[in-house]
């Protein structure tokens, strides 16, 4: 019965996670977030908690397993988030170069932006298409501010600021300035890759520590349950809560040391005070 409960919990969680992922991926023009969606996290955490509770009967262990399942995507993501950030930065740089090369042949900035829509990098093509759509019913400067919010990137803010100034005839050599910004974006992508390479050892340490700890705990509970029977009473659950708390803090600290903090945007939308 215990094995059946574990299998059912894992199966339900996996089914909900697959269903949620397919629903979000099927929406056209939607940029998928770099982290798990909340519904998928909740399903995974719930299934893990049910499985651990059925296996051990310890509520503290179930809560700890649910918390680990919730944050596992962030802790064990490795270089995935960095790769996504680098791809996005390079895509912005490529689109800036396209815009620079198109401005000389197009009649105005709006025409140049529209001309780059079919050939924009796939990573940011949805954002460029949205910008072209806004140009049909909004002034150029307002539409560009919307692009900054869609890109959600510090380099994107710089490019939008230059384009807004150019739309108000405040820039002399726009093509040269866009070329410099594209070079800056590629330099930032290179810097992100170097930082990721330097912190790869810490990423590996997080994975190894988390994996070995989980496998060891699972092995003790399944193959040597008498060894961990001491945690079954109230005192044992209290001690287990302290152990899980210390382990969680150490793992979070290691993960924070290996995380790349992106510079803050200066064109970020301010919340409405009303």
N, C-alpha and C positions, 0 to 999 in steps of 0.2 A: 504493500500500500504506500509506503514511503517513496519507493522508486516511481510508482505511478503518479503520485502527487508532484514529485519533482519534474517528471516528464511533461505533465499537463501544464505546470506553471511555465516552464521554458517554452513549450509549444505555443501557448497563448501569447506570451510576450513577443516571441519571434513573429507570429502572425500579425499582431498589431503593429510592430515596427515595420514590417514589409509593406503593409497596407498604407501606413502613414507616409513612408518614403515614396511609394508609387503615386500617391495622391498629389504630393507636392511637386514631384518631378514632371507630372503630366500637364502642369499649367504653363502655357506658352508665354515666353517673354519674362518669366520669373527667374531672378537670380537666386540660386540656391545658397543659403547661408553656409558658412564654413563649419558651423557646429550643428549638433543634432537639434531637431525641432523639439519643443517641450513635450509634445504628445508622445513622440518616440522614446524620449528619456523616461517619461512616467511609466510607459508600458514595460520598458526594460527593467526599471527599478522595481516595479510591482511584481513582475514575474520572478526576479531574483530574490526578493524578500519572501515570497511564498515558498519558493524552492528551499531556501535556507531554513525557514521556519519549520517546514515539513521534515527536513533532514535532521535538524538538531533540536527543535523545540525551544530554542533560546531567542527571546524577543530582541535582546541587545545585538546578537549576531545578525538577525534579520534586518534590523535598522542599519547596522554597519554595512552589510552587503548591499542594501538598497542605495545607500549614499555612494558607495564605490561604483555601483552600476550607473548611477546618475552622472558622475563626473568622470567615468572611465574614458569617454571620448576626448575630453580635454587633457587628461593626464597622460594617456597613451597615444595621443595623436601623432607625436613625433614631428616629422618635417612636413606633414601634409598642410598644416596651416601656413607655414612659411612658404611652401611651394605655391599655394594659392595667392599669397600676397605678392610674391615675385611675379607670377604670371599676370596679375592685375596691373602691377606697376609697368611691366614691359608692354602690356597692351595699351595703356595710356600713352606711353612713349611712342609706340608705333602709330597710333591714331594722330598724335600731335605732328609727327613727321608727314603723315598723309595730308593733314590740313595745311601744313606749311607748303607742300608741293602743289596743292590744289589751288591755293589762294591766287597764285600768279596767273592761272588760266581761267579762274572763275570770275564772275562779275559780282563782287561783293562777298562778305563773310558768310551771309546766309546761304548763298549758292554753293560756296565751298563746303559748308557743313553738310548740306543736303547731298552733295556729290560723294561724300565719304561714307554715307550710310551703307551702300551695298558691299563695300570693301573693308569696313571696320573690323577689327579683331573680334573673334567670336566671344571672347571673355566679356567685352563691354559693348557688344553690338546692340543689345536690348536698350542700354542707356542712350546710345547715339540715336537709335530709332525713336525713342521717346522725345529726345531733344528736337529732332526734325518734325515730329508731330506737334510739339508745342509752338514751333515757329509759325505754324499756320494760323494761330489765334492769339499769340502773345508777342510782345516786343522782344527784341533779341536779348537785351540785358536780363529780363526776367526769366526767359527760357534758359539762359546760361546758368543762372543761379540754381534752377531746378536740376541742371546737369551736375552741378557740384554736389548737391544732396544725393543724387543717384549714384555717382561714383564713390562718394564717401571715402576720399583719399586726399592726403595733404598735397601731393603733386597735382591732383585734379583741381584743388582749390587755386593753386598758382596759375594753372592754365586758364581756368575760368576767369580769374581776376584780370589776366592779360587780355582775354577775348572781350570782356566787358569794357575795359579801357579802350580797346580797339574799336568797339561798336560806337563809342562816344568820340572817336577821332582823337584819342589821346596817345596813340602809339604811332611812331614814324615807320620803323622797319619791323613790321609784324612777323614776316617770314624768318628773319634772323633771330628774333626773340623766341619764336616757337622752336626753332632748332636748338637753341640753348636750353630751353626747358626740357625738350626731349632727351638731350644729353644728360641733364640733371636726373631725369627719371631713370635712365639706364644705369647711371652711377649708383643711385639708391638701390636698384635691384641687385647690383653686384655686391653692394655693402650688406644687404640682407642675406645673400648667399654665403658671404664670408662669416657673418655672425652665426648663421645656422650651422656651418661646418665646425665652428669653434665650440658650439654647444651640443654637438651631436653626441658627445660622450655622456653628457648629463642626461640627455633624452634616453640613451641606452640604459643608464643606471636606473632611471625611473621605471622603465619597462621590466628590467630584470628583478628589481626589488619587489615590485607589485606582483609580478608573475610567480616568483618563488614563494612569496608569503601566502598568496591565495592557494597555490597548489599544495603547500605544506599543511595549511589549515584543513583543506579539503581531505587530504590523505589521512590526517590524524582522526578526523571525525568519522570517516568511512571505514578505515582499516584498523584503527586502534581506538575505539570509542571510550574504553575504560581510562585511557590516559587523560582525556579531557572531561571526564565526569565531574571533576572538581568545580567546573564552571556552571553546573546545573542549578545550584541553589542561588539565593539572593546575593550572598557575599561574592560568589563566583561571577555572577552577572555584573556586579559593581566593578570588580577587578577587570573583567573583560572589557567593560566600557572604557576604563582608563587606558587599557592596552590599545584598543582600537583608536581612541582619541589621540594618543601619542604617535601611533603609526600614521594616522591620517595627517597630522600636523607635519611630520617629517616628510611624507610624500608630497604634500602640497608645497613645502618649502623647496624641495628639489625641483618640482615642476616650475615654480615661479622663477628659479634661477636660470632655467633653460628657455624661458619664454621671451620672445622679442616684443618689446613695447613700441608700438608705432607712434610716431609724433602726432600730437593733437592737431586737428584741423582748425584753421582760423576763419573759415566760412561756414562753420557748423551752424545749423538752424537753431535759433534761440527759442526756448519754450515760450508759449503765449502766457503772459502773466494773468490773464483774465480767468 
